């Protein structure tokens, strides 16, 4: 079988056959099968054969992936940048000041950053397992307007791979219409790291969604939601939400700070009701 496999591998080296995904995948699978047999016959070489076999299996799966365009790769990189920046902000525990503490333990903190201005941090514990919270915030993202009164609509404009999306969000006007209608175009990405999940995002440009009449195009980010099982109680989830927004237009800072802090408190209340 090994000589036949060699011929198959030699075949895909010809330029006119390189783009035949099925043939390349067949070669990768054949290599993996032959390495498995060699591992059984040669125990002394089992370690390196196992390593090569894993790489061969990974190659086989990658041959099935759809390649990303240059623009799509740009969005993926923006999402990763938002994630890394957000985590660095959250990891720095110094300088946070309490804005609001609710009777149930929910609290909002804030700090001023040179590069982002004032950012807000919501910390809550939800009596639901992490997967339920994740599904509501990611898998059913477009339904957020049904349960969160501060959101008029969330629409996914484009999906890029399994972890990155471009979204358009219309914010509902607050009571008294003190701020006026805003909308956002954002790139969002989700990552699982062990038992934790990170949902990150930041403002982006998307040609198919120019500024909308009647809305001021605001910008968010870097922002993220960090989901972790509550230590000692895996059926509960600790949610930390970093909020960083430039609402644009002329608005007193006192109004903006009060609005954003209250927005986070209200979000936690409505998310609990939804769950």
C-alpha positions in Angstrom: 0.0 0.0 0.0 2.9 2.4 0.8 4.2 2.4 -2.8 0.7 3.3 -4.0 0.5 6.1 -1.5 3.8 7.4 -2.8 2.4 7.5 -6.3 -0.7 9.3 -5.1 1.5 11.9 -3.3 3.6 12.3 -6.4 0.5 12.9 -8.5 -0.5 15.9 -6.5 2.9 17.4 -7.0 2.0 18.1 -10.7 0.9 21.7 -11.1 -2.3 20.9 -13.0 -3.4 18.6 -10.1 -2.6 20.8 -7.2 -6.0 22.5 -7.0 -7.9 19.2 -7.0 -9.0 19.3 -3.3 -10.4 15.8 -3.4 -7.2 14.2 -4.6 -5.1 16.2 -2.0 -7.5 15.1 0.8 -7.3 11.5 -0.4 -3.5 11.7 -0.2 -3.6 13.1 3.3 -6.0 10.3 4.5 -3.8 7.6 2.8 -0.7 8.9 4.6 -2.5 8.9 7.9 -3.6 5.3 7.4 -0.1 4.1 6.5 1.4 5.9 9.4 -1.1 4.1 11.7 0.1 0.7 10.4 3.8 1.7 10.8 3.1 2.8 14.4 1.7 -0.7 15.2 4.6 -2.5 13.6 7.4 -0.2 15.0 6.7 0.6 18.6 10.0 2.4 19.0 8.9 5.0 16.4 5.4 5.4 17.7 5.9 8.9 19.2 7.0 10.7 16.0 4.6 8.8 13.9 1.7 9.9 16.1 2.9 13.5 15.8 3.0 13.2 12.0 -0.4 11.5 12.0 -2.0 14.3 14.0 -0.5 16.8 11.5 -1.7 14.8 8.6 -5.2 14.7 10.1 -5.1 18.4 10.6 -4.0 18.9 7.0 -6.9 16.7 5.8 -9.4 18.9 7.7 -7.9 22.1 6.5 -8.3 21.0 2.9 -12.0 21.2 3.5 -11.9 24.9 4.7 -12.9 27.7 2.4 -10.0 30.2 2.0 -10.6 33.7 3.3 -10.3 36.8 1.1 -8.0 39.6 2.0 -10.9 41.7 3.3 -12.2 38.8 5.4 -8.7 38.3 6.9 -8.7 42.0 7.8 -12.0 41.6 9.7 -10.7 38.5 11.5 -7.6 40.4 12.6 -9.7 43.3 13.8 -11.8 40.9 15.9 -8.6 39.4 17.4 -7.2 42.9 18.1 -10.4 43.8 19.9 -10.2 40.6 22.0 -6.5 41.2 23.0 -7.0 44.8 23.9 -10.1 44.1 25.9 -8.5 41.4 27.9 -5.5 43.6 28.7 -7.8 46.2 30.1 -9.7 43.7 32.2 -6.5 42.1 33.5 -5.3 45.4 34.9 -7.0 45.6 38.3 -5.6 49.0 39.2 -7.6 52.3 39.0 -11.1 50.9 38.9 -13.7 53.1 40.7 -17.2 52.0 41.8 -20.0 53.6 39.8 -23.1 51.6 40.9 -23.8 48.7 43.2 -27.2 47.0 43.0 -28.9 45.2 46.0 -28.5 41.8 44.3 -24.7 42.3 44.1 -24.4 43.5 40.5 -21.9 46.3 40.2 -20.5 48.7 37.6 -16.9 50.1 37.9 -15.1 52.5 35.7 -11.6 53.9 34.9 -10.1 56.4 32.5 -7.7 55.1 29.9 -5.4 57.4 27.8 -6.3 55.6 24.5 -10.0 54.9 25.1 -11.3 57.5 27.6 -13.7 56.3 30.3 -14.6 52.6 30.1 -17.1 50.7 32.2 -17.0 47.3 33.7 -20.1 45.3 34.7 -19.7 42.3 37.0 -22.7 40.0 37.7 -23.5 36.4 38.6 -26.2 34.6 36.6 -28.0 31.6 37.9 -27.6 29.8 34.6 -24.8 27.5 33.2 -22.3 29.1 30.8 -23.6 27.4 27.7 -27.1 28.8 28.2 -25.7 32.4 28.5 -23.4 31.9 25.5 -26.2 30.6 23.3 -28.4 33.6 24.2 -25.6 36.2 23.5 -24.0 34.6 20.5 -26.3 32.0 18.8 -29.4 34.2 19.3 -27.7 37.5 18.9 -30.3 38.8 16.4 -33.1 38.3 18.9 -31.6 40.7 21.5 -34.0 43.4 20.5 -36.9 41.2 21.8 -35.7 41.3 25.4 -33.3 44.3 25.7 -35.2 47.6 25.5 -32.0 49.5 24.9 -31.5 47.7 21.6 -33.9 48.3 18.7 -32.3 45.8 16.3 -29.2 43.6 15.8 -28.5 42.3 12.3 -25.7 40.0 11.2 -24.4 41.5 7.9 -21.7 38.8 7.2 -20.4 35.7 8.8 -16.6 34.9 8.4 -15.7 31.4 9.4 -17.0 30.1 12.7 -16.0 32.8 15.1 -16.3 36.2 13.4 -19.3 38.3 12.3 -20.0 41.8 11.1 -23.1 43.3 12.7 -25.3 46.4 12.5 -26.9 47.5 15.7 -29.6 50.1 16.2 -29.8 51.5 19.7 -33.2 52.4 21.1 -33.6 56.0 22.1 -33.4 56.4 25.9 -36.3 57.9 27.9 -36.7 61.6 27.1 -34.6 61.1 23.9 -31.7 63.0 25.5 -29.1 61.3 23.3 -30.9 60.6 20.1 -30.8 57.5 17.9 -27.4 55.9 17.4 -26.3 52.9 15.3 -23.1 50.9 15.2 -21.3 48.7 12.7 -19.0 46.3 14.5 -16.8 43.3 13.9 -17.3 40.7 16.6 -15.5 37.5 17.5 -16.0 34.7 20.0 -13.3 32.5 21.5 -13.4 29.6 24.0 -10.4 29.3 26.3 -10.7 26.3 28.5 -13.8 26.8 30.6 -14.1 30.5 29.8 -15.6 32.3 26.8 -14.7 35.7 25.4 -17.0 37.7 23.1 -15.2 40.7 21.8 -15.8 43.5 19.3 -15.0 46.9 18.0 -16.2 49.4 15.4 -15.4 48.7 11.8 -16.1 50.0 8.2 -18.4 48.0 6.1 -19.1 49.3 2.6 -22.6 47.7 2.3 -23.8 49.5 5.4 -23.1 53.3 5.1 -24.4 55.8 7.6 -28.2 55.6 7.9 -30.6 58.6 7.7 -31.9 59.6 11.1 -29.0 57.9 13.0 -25.7 59.1 14.2 -23.0 56.5 13.6 -21.4 55.9 16.9 -18.3 53.7 17.6 -17.7 51.0 20.2 -14.7 49.2 21.3 -12.6 47.6 22.2 -15.3 45.9 24.2 -15.9 42.3 25.4 -18.0 40.0 27.6 -16.1 37.4 29.6 -18.1 34.3 30.7 -16.7 32.0 33.4 -18.3 29.3 35.6 -18.6 30.6 39.1 -16.0 28.9 41.3 -17.6 26.1 43.4 -20.9 26.5 41.5 -20.6 25.4 37.8 -24.3 25.9 37.2 -23.8 29.6 37.7 -22.0 32.0 35.4 -19.9 35.1 36.2 -20.3 37.7 33.4 -17.9 40.6 33.1 -18.8 43.2 30.5 -16.2 45.8 29.4 -18.0 48.7 27.7 -16.2 51.3 25.7 -18.3 53.6 23.5 -17.8 56.9 21.6 -21.4 58.1 21.1 -20.2 61.0 18.8 -22.0 64.3 18.6 -22.0 66.9 21.4 -23.1 65.5 24.7 -22.2 66.4 28.3 -19.9 63.8 29.9 -22.1 63.6 33.0 -25.1 62.5 30.8 -22.9 60.0 28.9 -21.5 58.4 32.1 -24.9 58.1 33.7 -26.4 56.6 30.6 -23.7 54.0 30.0 -23.6 52.9 33.7 -27.4 52.5 33.8 -27.3 50.7 30.4 -25.2 48.0 31.9 -27.3 47.6 35.0 -30.5 47.4 32.9 -28.8 44.8 30.6 -28.1 42.5 33.5 -31.7 42.8 34.7 -33.2 42.0 31.3 -30.8 39.2 30.5 -31.8 37.5 33.8 -35.5 37.8 32.8 -34.7 36.4 29.4 -32.7 33.4 30.7 
